[in-house]
Amino acid sequence: MRIVAEHLSYTYNAGSPFASKALKDISLTIEEGEFFGILGHTGSGKSTFVQHLNALIRVPSSMKKYKPKKPKKGEVLPPKTVLTVGEFDLTHKKTDFRALRSKVGMVFQYPEAQLFAETVKDDVAFGYKNFAKEKPKAEEIEAAVKDALEIVGLNYEEIKDQSPFDLSGGQKRRVAIAGVIVTRPEVLVLDEPAAGLDPLGKREIMELLHKLHREWCKTVVIVSHDMDEISENCTRAAVFSEGEIKYVLPPSELFAHSEELLSLGLDVPLTAKLCAALKARGVEISCDFTTEDFIRSVLALRR
Protein backbone atom coordinates (compact mmCIF):
# COMPACT_ATOMS: atom_id res chain seq x y z
CA MET A 1 0.00 0.00 0.00
CA ARG A 2 1.50 3.28 -1.16
CA ILE A 3 1.11 6.22 1.24
CA VAL A 4 0.65 9.64 -0.34
CA ALA A 5 0.21 12.89 1.58
CA GLU A 6 -0.03 16.26 -0.15
CA HIS A 7 -0.70 19.64 1.48
CA LEU A 8 -1.54 18.03 4.82
CA SER A 9 -1.91 20.48 7.70
CA TYR A 10 -3.19 20.02 11.24
CA THR A 11 -3.83 22.39 14.13
CA TYR A 12 -4.49 21.29 17.69
CA ASN A 13 -7.22 23.28 19.50
CA ALA A 14 -8.09 25.07 16.26
CA GLY A 15 -10.08 28.26 16.75
CA SER A 16 -9.07 28.63 20.38
CA PRO A 17 -6.46 30.84 22.06
CA PHE A 18 -4.42 27.65 22.57
CA ALA A 19 -4.24 26.76 18.86
CA SER A 20 -0.98 25.08 17.90
CA LYS A 21 -0.11 24.22 14.30
CA ALA A 22 1.45 20.74 14.33
CA LEU A 23 1.66 20.12 10.57
CA LYS A 24 2.21 22.82 7.96
CA ASP A 25 1.45 21.83 4.36
CA ILE A 26 3.18 18.43 4.56
CA SER A 27 3.79 16.45 1.37
CA LEU A 28 5.35 12.99 1.60
CA THR A 29 5.17 9.71 -0.31
CA ILE A 30 6.12 6.36 1.23
CA GLU A 31 6.38 3.60 -1.34
CA GLU A 32 5.04 0.11 -0.76
CA GLY A 33 7.80 -2.17 0.50
CA GLU A 34 9.88 0.50 2.24
CA PHE A 35 11.34 0.32 5.73
CA PHE A 36 10.83 4.03 6.30
CA GLY A 37 12.10 6.22 9.12
CA ILE A 38 10.59 9.41 10.54
CA LEU A 39 12.86 11.67 12.59
CA GLY A 40 12.29 14.81 14.58
CA HIS A 41 12.65 16.37 18.00
CA THR A 42 9.73 16.55 20.45
CA GLY A 43 6.98 18.72 18.98
CA SER A 44 8.24 18.42 15.41
CA GLY A 45 4.97 16.90 14.12
CA LYS A 46 6.20 13.38 13.46
CA SER A 47 3.75 11.62 15.79
CA THR A 48 0.87 13.79 14.58
CA PHE A 49 1.67 12.76 11.02
CA VAL A 50 1.74 9.00 11.64
CA GLN A 51 -1.51 9.17 13.61
CA HIS A 52 -3.15 10.41 10.40
CA LEU A 53 -2.15 7.21 8.60
CA ASN A 54 -4.82 5.06 10.23
CA ALA A 55 -7.16 7.98 10.96
CA LEU A 56 -6.56 8.21 14.69
CA ILE A 57 -6.41 11.87 13.72
CA ARG A 58 -8.96 12.55 11.00
CA VAL A 59 -8.64 14.96 8.12
CA PRO A 60 -11.47 17.51 8.61
CA SER A 61 -13.05 16.74 5.22
CA SER A 62 -13.62 13.12 6.33
CA MET A 63 -15.84 14.16 9.25
CA LYS A 64 -19.62 13.83 8.88
CA LYS A 65 -20.33 17.43 9.89
CA TYR A 66 -17.73 18.89 7.54
CA LYS A 67 -18.93 21.41 5.01
CA PRO A 68 -16.48 22.75 2.43
CA LYS A 69 -15.66 26.41 2.83
CA LYS A 70 -17.10 28.69 0.17
CA PRO A 71 -14.48 31.18 -1.01
CA LYS A 72 -15.21 34.84 -0.66
CA LYS A 73 -14.95 37.02 -3.71
CA GLY A 74 -11.33 37.22 -4.77
CA GLU A 75 -10.19 34.74 -2.09
CA VAL A 76 -7.80 31.97 -3.10
CA LEU A 77 -8.39 28.74 -1.20
CA PRO A 78 -5.40 26.64 -0.09
CA PRO A 79 -4.52 23.62 -2.26
CA LYS A 80 -6.61 20.50 -1.77
CA THR A 81 -5.37 18.03 0.83
CA VAL A 82 -4.55 14.55 -0.43
CA LEU A 83 -4.07 11.62 1.96
CA THR A 84 -4.30 8.09 0.62
CA VAL A 85 -3.12 4.74 1.95
CA GLY A 86 -3.42 2.23 -0.84
CA GLU A 87 -7.03 2.29 -2.02
CA PHE A 88 -8.22 4.22 1.04
CA ASP A 89 -8.90 7.94 0.62
CA LEU A 90 -8.59 9.37 4.12
CA THR A 91 -10.08 12.72 3.11
CA HIS A 92 -13.46 11.23 2.16
CA LYS A 93 -16.44 10.80 4.47
CA LYS A 94 -17.45 7.44 2.99
CA THR A 95 -14.07 5.76 3.53
CA ASP A 96 -14.28 2.51 5.51
CA PHE A 97 -12.02 3.56 8.37
CA ARG A 98 -12.52 0.29 10.21
CA ALA A 99 -11.14 -1.63 7.23
CA LEU A 100 -8.31 0.90 6.98
CA ARG A 101 -7.27 0.29 10.60
CA SER A 102 -7.11 -3.46 10.01
CA LYS A 103 -4.65 -2.77 7.18
CA VAL A 104 -2.54 -0.12 8.96
CA GLY A 105 -1.29 -1.41 12.31
CA MET A 106 -0.16 1.18 14.88
CA VAL A 107 2.22 0.27 17.71
CA PHE A 108 2.68 3.08 20.22
CA GLN A 109 5.67 3.77 22.41
CA TYR A 110 5.91 1.26 25.30
CA PRO A 111 3.10 -0.87 23.83
CA GLU A 112 3.34 -3.33 26.73
CA ALA A 113 1.57 -0.71 28.86
CA GLN A 114 -1.53 -1.29 26.73
CA LEU A 115 -1.93 -4.98 27.64
CA PHE A 116 -5.20 -5.54 29.46
CA ALA A 117 -6.67 -9.04 29.15
CA GLU A 118 -6.47 -11.94 31.61
CA THR A 119 -4.56 -14.17 29.19
CA VAL A 120 -2.12 -13.63 26.35
CA LYS A 121 -4.51 -15.38 23.97
CA ASP A 122 -7.40 -13.05 24.84
CA ASP A 123 -5.21 -9.96 24.54
CA VAL A 124 -3.95 -10.83 21.06
CA ALA A 125 -7.39 -12.03 19.93
CA PHE A 126 -9.06 -8.73 20.80
CA GLY A 127 -7.90 -6.92 17.66
CA TYR A 128 -8.77 -9.84 15.40
CA LYS A 129 -12.32 -10.06 16.76
CA ASN A 130 -12.75 -6.28 16.76
CA PHE A 131 -11.90 -5.87 13.07
CA ALA A 132 -13.63 -9.00 11.73
CA LYS A 133 -16.53 -8.20 9.38
CA GLU A 134 -18.49 -11.17 10.74
CA LYS A 135 -18.15 -12.97 14.05
CA PRO A 136 -15.15 -15.28 13.56
CA LYS A 137 -15.20 -18.93 14.55
CA ALA A 138 -13.18 -20.05 17.56
CA GLU A 139 -10.78 -22.04 15.40
CA GLU A 140 -10.19 -19.01 13.15
CA ILE A 141 -9.35 -16.86 16.16
CA GLU A 142 -7.01 -19.50 17.57
CA ALA A 143 -5.19 -19.91 14.25
CA ALA A 144 -4.74 -16.16 13.85
CA VAL A 145 -3.47 -15.72 17.41
CA LYS A 146 -1.12 -18.69 17.09
CA ASP A 147 0.38 -17.32 13.86
CA ALA A 148 0.81 -13.81 15.31
CA LEU A 149 2.52 -15.04 18.49
CA GLU A 150 4.84 -17.39 16.63
CA ILE A 151 5.92 -14.79 14.07
CA VAL A 152 7.07 -12.56 16.96
CA GLY A 153 9.08 -15.45 18.40
CA LEU A 154 6.83 -16.75 21.17
CA ASN A 155 5.68 -20.34 21.74
CA TYR A 156 1.89 -20.36 21.48
CA GLU A 157 1.27 -23.44 23.63
CA GLU A 158 3.58 -22.24 26.39
CA ILE A 159 2.31 -18.69 26.60
CA LYS A 160 -1.34 -18.58 25.49
CA ASP A 161 -2.92 -19.12 28.92
CA GLN A 162 -0.46 -17.02 30.91
CA SER A 163 -1.32 -13.57 32.20
CA PRO A 164 0.45 -10.97 30.04
CA PHE A 165 1.38 -9.17 33.26
CA ASP A 166 3.48 -12.12 34.43
CA LEU A 167 5.75 -12.02 31.37
CA SER A 168 9.18 -10.46 31.04
CA GLY A 169 9.47 -6.96 29.55
CA GLY A 170 10.65 -8.30 26.20
CA GLN A 171 7.84 -10.87 26.05
CA LYS A 172 5.25 -8.21 26.89
CA ARG A 173 6.43 -6.04 24.01
CA ARG A 174 6.25 -8.98 21.61
CA VAL A 175 2.73 -9.86 22.78
CA ALA A 176 1.68 -6.23 22.28
CA ILE A 177 3.07 -6.26 18.74
CA ALA A 178 1.33 -9.58 18.06
CA GLY A 179 -1.95 -7.96 19.11
CA VAL A 180 -1.48 -5.33 16.38
CA ILE A 181 -0.30 -7.59 13.56
CA VAL A 182 -2.90 -10.32 14.19
CA THR A 183 -5.05 -8.76 11.44
CA ARG A 184 -2.09 -9.07 9.02
CA PRO A 185 -1.80 -5.34 8.24
CA GLU A 186 -0.02 -4.32 5.08
CA VAL A 187 1.48 -1.28 6.78
CA LEU A 188 3.00 -1.40 10.27
CA VAL A 189 3.74 1.91 12.02
CA LEU A 190 5.79 1.91 15.23
CA ASP A 191 6.53 4.87 17.49
CA GLU A 192 9.97 4.45 19.11
CA PRO A 193 9.88 0.62 18.89
CA ALA A 194 13.15 0.16 20.81
CA ALA A 195 12.47 2.75 23.55
CA GLY A 196 13.62 1.66 27.00
CA LEU A 197 15.47 -1.45 25.80
CA ASP A 198 19.10 -2.33 26.44
CA PRO A 199 21.44 -2.80 23.43
CA LEU A 200 20.63 -6.51 23.12
CA GLY A 201 16.90 -5.82 23.36
CA LYS A 202 17.18 -3.11 20.70
CA ARG A 203 18.98 -5.44 18.34
CA GLU A 204 16.43 -8.20 18.89
CA ILE A 205 13.43 -5.91 18.32
CA MET A 206 14.92 -4.54 15.10
CA GLU A 207 15.63 -8.08 13.89
CA LEU A 208 11.99 -8.88 14.63
CA LEU A 209 10.79 -5.87 12.64
CA HIS A 210 12.88 -6.92 9.64
CA LYS A 211 11.40 -10.41 9.90
CA LEU A 212 7.89 -8.93 9.95
CA HIS A 213 8.84 -6.75 6.98
CA ARG A 214 9.98 -9.79 5.00
CA GLU A 215 7.19 -12.17 5.93
CA TRP A 216 4.17 -10.30 7.30
CA CYS A 217 3.83 -6.54 6.61
CA LYS A 218 4.80 -5.10 3.24
CA THR A 219 5.70 -1.65 4.58
CA VAL A 220 7.20 -0.70 7.94
CA VAL A 221 7.36 2.89 9.22
CA ILE A 222 9.30 3.66 12.41
CA VAL A 223 9.30 6.92 14.33
CA SER A 224 12.60 7.33 16.11
CA HIS A 225 15.06 9.82 17.56
CA ASP A 226 17.85 7.21 17.46
CA MET A 227 19.99 8.09 14.46
CA ASP A 228 21.94 4.82 14.58
CA GLU A 229 18.63 2.96 14.44
CA ILE A 230 17.67 4.88 11.30
CA SER A 231 21.05 4.59 9.58
CA GLU A 232 21.26 0.83 10.19
CA ASN A 233 17.73 -0.13 9.18
CA CYS A 234 15.82 2.30 6.94
CA THR A 235 15.62 2.60 3.18
CA ARG A 236 14.72 6.30 3.46
CA ALA A 237 13.92 8.76 6.21
CA ALA A 238 11.99 12.02 6.56
CA VAL A 239 13.15 14.73 8.95
CA PHE A 240 10.37 16.75 10.61
CA SER A 241 10.99 20.11 12.26
CA GLU A 242 8.37 22.56 13.56
CA GLY A 243 5.62 20.92 11.53
CA GLU A 244 7.53 20.89 8.26
CA ILE A 245 9.59 18.30 6.38
CA LYS A 246 13.20 19.34 5.93
CA TYR A 247 14.64 16.25 4.22
CA VAL A 248 13.47 13.00 2.65
CA LEU A 249 16.56 10.97 1.79
CA PRO A 250 18.21 7.57 2.13
CA PRO A 251 20.35 7.49 5.31
CA SER A 252 23.53 7.38 3.22
CA GLU A 253 22.64 10.84 1.87
CA LEU A 254 20.76 12.22 4.86
CA PHE A 255 23.60 11.91 7.35
CA ALA A 256 25.99 13.69 5.02
CA HIS A 257 24.06 16.79 6.23
CA SER A 258 25.39 16.47 9.78
CA GLU A 259 25.70 20.19 10.47
CA GLU A 260 22.17 20.92 9.28
CA LEU A 261 20.73 18.08 11.39
CA LEU A 262 22.58 19.29 14.47
CA SER A 263 21.20 22.80 13.88
CA LEU A 264 17.68 21.29 13.99
CA GLY A 265 18.37 19.88 17.45
CA LEU A 266 18.94 16.34 16.20
CA ASP A 267 21.88 14.03 16.62
CA VAL A 268 23.73 12.03 13.96
CA PRO A 269 24.88 8.38 13.97
CA LEU A 270 28.14 7.48 15.67
CA THR A 271 29.55 6.54 12.26
CA ALA A 272 28.85 10.07 10.95
CA LYS A 273 30.63 11.56 13.98
CA LEU A 274 33.63 9.31 13.38
CA CYS A 275 33.71 10.21 9.68
CA ALA A 276 33.70 13.91 10.61
CA ALA A 277 36.50 13.38 13.16
CA LEU A 278 38.62 11.55 10.60
CA LYS A 279 37.98 14.24 8.01
CA ALA A 280 39.16 16.90 10.49
CA ARG A 281 42.43 14.96 10.67
CA GLY A 282 42.81 14.82 6.92
CA VAL A 283 41.41 11.31 6.45
CA GLU A 284 38.27 11.27 4.32
CA ILE A 285 36.31 8.07 3.86
CA SER A 286 33.10 7.31 2.00
CA CYS A 287 30.50 5.03 3.60
CA ASP A 288 26.73 4.68 3.89
CA PHE A 289 26.90 5.31 7.68
CA THR A 290 26.05 1.74 8.63
CA THR A 291 28.50 0.20 11.09
CA GLU A 292 29.38 -2.61 8.67
CA ASP A 293 30.23 -0.27 5.79
CA PHE A 294 32.15 2.11 8.06
CA ILE A 295 34.37 -0.71 9.34
CA ARG A 296 34.91 -1.97 5.79
CA SER A 297 35.91 1.53 4.63
CA VAL A 298 38.32 2.04 7.53
CA LEU A 299 39.96 -1.34 7.01
CA ALA A 300 40.40 -0.50 3.31
CA LEU A 301 42.63 2.43 4.34
CA ARG A 302 45.19 0.00 5.74
CA ARG A 303 45.66 -1.86 2.49
Secondary structure, 3 states (H helix, E strand, C coil): CCEEEEEEEEEECCCCCCCEEEEEEEEEEECCCCEEEEECCCCCCHHHHHHHCCCCCCCHHHCCCCCCCCCCCCCCCCCCCEEEECCEECCCCCCCHHHHHHHEEEECCCHHHHCCCCCHHHHHHHHHHHHCCCCCCHHHHHHHHHHHHHHCCCCHHHHCCCCHHHCCHHHHHHHHHHHHHCCCCCEEEEECCCCCCCHHHHHHHHHHHHHHHHHCCCEEEEECCCHHHHHHHCCEEEEEECCEEEEEECHHHHCCCHHHHHHCCCCCCHHHHHHHHHHHCCCCCCCCCCHHHHHHHHHHHCC
